[in-house]
Amino acid sequence: MEKIKLNKQIYSLKSIQQAIEAYKHLAKFSLHQDARYYNVAMYNIEADFKAILKDEFSNYALAIAKDAH
């Protein structure tokens, strides 16, 4: 399992949901939030993507959030 903590001041919920949709064929995801962060957990990650999925997912969500502004 990989965990990602994404700051709400930078990432939008919509961008994270879109990233989950785009990457759902590579892993299972859970999403929870607290006052300051979106907390994403990735399970059952495809073996070929274990080393890079966390960074790729974060970059993708960030690009979506940036384009929305």
C-alpha positions in Angstrom: 0.0 0.0 0.0 1.1 3.5 -0.8 -0.3 6.6 1.0 -0.4 10.1 -0.4 -1.2 13.3 1.6 -2.4 16.1 -0.7 -2.8 19.6 0.6 -6.3 21.1 0.0 -4.8 24.5 -0.7 -3.1 23.0 -3.8 -5.3 20.1 -4.9 -9.0 20.1 -5.5 -11.3 17.2 -4.7 -12.4 17.1 -8.3 -8.8 16.8 -9.6 -8.1 13.9 -7.2 -11.4 12.1 -8.2 -10.4 12.5 -11.9 -6.9 11.1 -11.2 -8.5 8.1 -9.4 -10.7 7.5 -12.4 -7.7 7.8 -14.8 -5.5 5.4 -12.8 -8.1 2.9 -11.5 -6.9 0.3 -13.9 -3.5 0.3 -12.2 -4.6 0.1 -8.5 -7.4 0.2 -6.1 -7.9 3.6 -4.3 -9.5 4.9 -1.2 -9.9 8.6 -0.5 -10.5 10.3 2.9 -10.1 13.9 4.0 -9.5 15.9 7.1 -9.5 19.7 7.6 -6.3 20.3 5.6 -5.5 17.2 3.5 -6.9 14.7 1.1 -5.5 11.3 2.0 -5.3 8.8 -0.8 -4.3 5.2 -0.3 -3.4 2.9 -3.2 -3.7 -0.9 -2.9 -3.0 -3.8 -5.3 -0.8 -1.7 -7.5 0.2 -3.3 -10.8 3.7 -4.6 -10.4 5.2 -2.6 -13.3 4.0 0.6 -11.8 4.8 0.2 -8.1 7.9 2.4 -8.2 6.3 5.3 -10.0 2.5 5.3 -9.5 2.5 7.5 -6.4 4.4 10.3 -8.2 2.6 10.0 -11.5 -0.8 10.1 -9.7 0.2 13.2 -7.8 1.5 15.0 -10.9 -1.7 14.1 -12.8 -3.9 15.5 -10.1 -1.8 18.6 -9.8 -2.0 19.2 -13.6 -5.8 18.9 -13.5 -6.0 21.3 -10.5 -3.7 23.8 -12.2 -5.7 23.7 -15.4 -8.9 24.4 -13.5 -7.6 27.8 -12.3 
